[in-house]
């Protein structure tokens, strides 16, 4: 490394450097992730004289680096969900500065504690659509200087009572506590010697009526020294102006501790070659997918970058060379289409009835996005892929059916567990080779993986396990969707017991005459693998399910127009009266098994 350890400075001096923009954050840094309790513990550690580890700064002097590399200001007013991104800072023409390579979380915590605010959602409050101080009230860091922490209520083993309080909480503070706004220590008079510091402290305490409190005197004096006088910020100053070298240092120094998203490490290279704000565009897309009412899937930057690599036929692996200038330029030039395709992909998946919990493997969306992006696309003619119309119900009916079947089969078989990049690369290869086919190449995918660890076909043992799946299991919907592919999945579909769950209440079963004196039959009726599993479940639209409620199935079915036993996957010879439930389960199990065995056979039409 081309640098050296510099003379340590005080926390107060470091905060001055943050305020003056002498300290900035490089684009490779991740978002601020610390909680209020972590910040409180940090300040307690400082007060107790504990080391807070060495920092690493990058001295930026090169005009080209300032022009081509993106930097950010420190976060001052953090707000959960709505104010988590660091403000951009234009360094073109800016004087020399230091970028924080190691220590961002600690320094941001110090800055928020001394100069900023921290807002998080109040309990039992719904998330607002926009930032709302009544739901996410800003909090400032205070220190109780009246007395030490009550040991019985001290879960963090702290010595000092630091707490983030709202304005209202501070104004209503009781119980003999005297809350000192921690940031006000920076506004106290400058003092050099211990006696001078004590004079400054006593002057303040006299104003607030606490001059006779020995604990207040000791605590505020300790805070003054910890922030203003003690040189606690030890740092190494890297002076190389080679970005690749600095990125390598960053990866090495941040290998331990809280894991970093590797996309954040690569973001610096992407942003350096991306004319617009790549991080903002990617974060905006992530937010649309995470919080959009028609999606709400929890993906992150890593997923977006991997999908962008996949859609542009690049190496999917997260390697620095895969984010070089030419590749990033292609992603940026196609970004509008890429982002639109990703959005339509998740809308499609949501239309299949899946949600964030049931879409357990988010990477399963990438092969779908690749197909939708390239199918029918002609860039030279300005023609977009089928993603632009895939969610219009009058079009691409067969595509949606086959994609839905592949997705549910993949989720149930767990094919995306392990070796993710190799699987995605091979799936892309199969889809690309069959792009001229009429529809999504489900059969080709099944044939390619036959006998492989990622085989999609269902054997007898696997089917037996599927049929025992309980109603509340995350995979239950996927199984029912595979069994009932002709339903309108754009409507609200609900999982429902064919024979109502209420009928299996132990008190009710004790009254059934047909079960009295028959312990084996009673055991069968009581077994959740029979009445609460796939064999006694189906999908109904919301209105039909409301009409059914806890009524006997046979009585309800007689009143339903356009609904048949065949449509509900109930064999014609299965008895519907409740007393014949064991026979019903036996016959429906055989019927469902035969349907699941047929999935993936090579006679599927593509």
Beta strands, then each sheet from edge to edge (+ up, - down):
strand 1: 3-5
strand 2: 23-26
strand 3: 55-60
strand 4: 71-72
strand 5: 77-79
strand 6: 88-89
strand 7: 97-102
strand 8: 117-119
strand 9: 138-144
strand 10: 162-165
strand 11: 179-181
strand 12: 235-238
strand 13: 493-497
strand 14: 537-541
sheet 1: 1+ 12- 3- 7+ 2+ 4- 6+
sheet 2: 5+ 8+ 9- 10+
sheet 3: 5+ 8+ 9- 11+
sheet 4: 13+ 14-
end
